[in-house]
Amino acid sequence: MFRGGLIMMAVWLCAATAWAAPGVMLKDEALRAKASATAPTLGKVAKGEAVEILARQGGWSQVRGQGKTGWVHLLAVRGGVAAQTDVAGELQGVLAIGAARRDPNKVVAVAGVRGLSEEELKQAHFDERALEQMDGFAATKQAAARFAAEAGLVRRDMAYLPAPQSQATGDSSWGGGQ
């Protein structure tokens, strides 16, 4: 029994070590003690800093950098890259792709969550407590109006998008069902 426990512990340690991956911070971020926005802050992690990604939990990544270990928002860190990554150059490249003209006859649909593997998405489950916590972040109409007024935002009415046109195939879906 004791030997089996040691073997299981060794396997777990190897698996935990094998999962750690290099990463780089995409923005300045607070390093938290737990995977929660309300957890105490342990320090800051700077944009461009090399980190080691240790684990993922929901929308959080556990990272280690400069002798500190803690949790950051999932979208604040990019895995699988070395510290020499030109973050600004990569972001400019992404923006250039988004600004490029596209062929309106070719529609590409992408579904998924950045930073989560297919296996992690399959293991996802409904968490009513997390949903209730998210509801607590909602702003009232009055609070939103007050914020908009303080920020100098101006209301603008926008026209709805036109209805999709039928393709020669008779398909009325966006992109002709491609």
C-alpha positions in Angstrom: 0.0 0.0 0.0 2.8 2.4 0.9 4.7 1.6 -2.2 1.6 2.3 -4.4 1.2 5.7 -2.7 4.8 6.5 -3.5 4.4 5.5 -7.2 1.3 7.6 -7.5 3.0 10.6 -5.9 6.0 10.2 -8.3 3.6 10.1 -11.3 1.7 13.1 -10.1 5.0 15.1 -9.6 6.2 14.1 -13.1 2.9 15.1 -14.6 2.8 18.4 -12.8 6.4 19.2 -13.8 5.7 18.1 -17.4 2.8 20.5 -17.8 4.8 23.6 -16.9 5.3 25.7 -20.0 7.2 28.9 -20.9 5.1 32.0 -21.4 5.3 35.8 -21.6 3.0 38.4 -20.1 1.0 40.4 -22.7 0.2 43.2 -20.2 1.0 44.4 -16.7 -1.0 42.3 -14.3 -1.6 41.8 -10.6 -0.3 38.5 -9.3 -3.0 37.0 -7.0 -2.8 34.4 -4.2 -5.8 32.5 -5.6 -7.6 32.2 -9.0 -10.0 35.0 -8.0 -10.3 38.7 -8.6 -11.0 39.2 -4.9 -7.8 37.3 -3.8 -5.0 39.2 -2.1 -2.4 40.7 -4.5 1.1 39.2 -4.1 2.8 41.7 -6.4 2.8 42.7 -10.1 4.0 40.9 -13.2 5.2 43.3 -16.0 4.3 43.2 -19.7 6.9 41.2 -21.6 8.2 39.4 -18.5 9.0 35.7 -19.0 7.0 33.4 -16.8 6.4 29.7 -16.4 2.8 28.6 -16.7 2.1 26.0 -14.0 -1.7 25.4 -14.2 -5.0 26.7 -15.5 -8.2 27.1 -13.6 -11.2 28.7 -15.3 -10.2 32.1 -16.6 -6.9 32.1 -14.7 -3.3 30.9 -15.2 -1.0 30.1 -12.4 2.5 31.5 -13.2 5.9 31.6 -11.7 8.3 34.5 -12.4 11.1 36.2 -10.6 10.8 33.9 -7.6 7.0 34.5 -7.1 4.1 32.2 -7.9 0.5 33.3 -8.2 -2.5 33.6 -10.5 -3.1 36.0 -13.4 -6.0 36.4 -15.8 -5.8 33.8 -18.6 -5.7 36.4 -21.4 -2.8 38.3 -19.7 -0.3 35.6 -20.5 0.6 33.8 -23.7 2.0 30.3 -23.4 4.6 28.5 -25.5 6.8 31.5 -26.2 10.3 32.5 -25.0 11.0 35.8 -23.2 12.5 37.3 -26.3 9.0 37.5 -28.0 8.3 40.9 -29.5 4.9 41.4 -27.9 4.3 44.8 -29.5 5.3 43.4 -33.0 2.9 40.5 -32.6 0.0 42.7 -31.5 0.7 45.0 -34.5 0.6 41.9 -36.7 -2.8 40.9 -35.3 -4.2 44.4 -35.8 -2.9 44.4 -39.4 -4.7 41.1 -40.1 -7.9 42.5 -38.6 -7.6 45.6 -40.8 -6.9 43.7 -44.0 -9.7 43.6 -46.6 -11.4 40.3 -46.8 -13.3 38.6 -49.6 -16.9 39.0 -48.6 -17.8 35.7 -50.3 -15.6 33.7 -47.9 -16.9 33.4 -44.4 -14.8 31.9 -41.6 -16.4 30.9 -38.3 -14.2 30.3 -35.3 -15.4 29.0 -32.0 -13.4 28.3 -28.9 -11.7 29.9 -25.9 -8.2 31.2 -26.2 -5.8 29.3 -24.0 -8.0 26.3 -23.3 -7.4 23.0 -24.9 -10.1 20.8 -26.4 -9.8 18.4 -23.4 -10.2 21.3 -20.9 -13.3 22.5 -22.8 -14.7 18.9 -22.7 -14.2 18.8 -18.9 -15.9 22.2 -18.3 -18.9 22.1 -16.1 -21.7 24.4 -15.0 -20.9 26.3 -11.9 -23.9 28.1 -10.4 -21.8 29.8 -7.8 -19.5 31.3 -10.4 -22.5 32.5 -12.4 -24.0 34.2 -9.3 -20.6 35.8 -8.7 -20.6 37.1 -12.3 -24.1 38.5 -11.8 -22.7 40.5 -8.9 -20.5 42.4 -11.4 -23.4 43.7 -13.4 -24.0 47.4 -13.4 -27.4 49.0 -13.0 -28.7 51.2 -15.7 -28.3 54.2 -13.4 -24.7 53.3 -12.6 -23.9 52.9 -16.3 -25.5 56.2 -17.2 -23.5 57.9 -14.4 -20.3 56.4 -15.7 -21.0 57.4 -19.2 -21.8 61.0 -18.1 -18.5 61.2 -16.1 -16.5 59.8 -19.0 -18.1 62.2 -21.5 -19.6 59.5 -23.6 -22.4 60.4 -26.0 -25.3 58.3 -27.1 -25.4 57.4 -30.8 -28.2 55.5 -32.5 -26.9 53.0 -35.1 -28.9 51.4 -37.9 -29.4 47.6 -37.8 -27.5 45.5 -40.2 -29.4 44.6 -43.4 -31.0 41.2 -43.6 -28.8 38.5 -45.3 -29.4 38.1 -49.0 -30.2 34.8 -50.5 -27.4 33.1 -52.5 -27.9 31.5 -55.9 -28.3 28.2 -54.1 -31.3 29.5 -52.3 -29.5 29.4 -48.9 -30.4 32.5 -46.9 -27.8 32.0 -44.2 -24.9 34.3 -43.8 -22.1 33.3 -46.1 -24.2 30.9 -48.1 -23.6 28.0 -45.9 -19.9 27.7 -46.8 
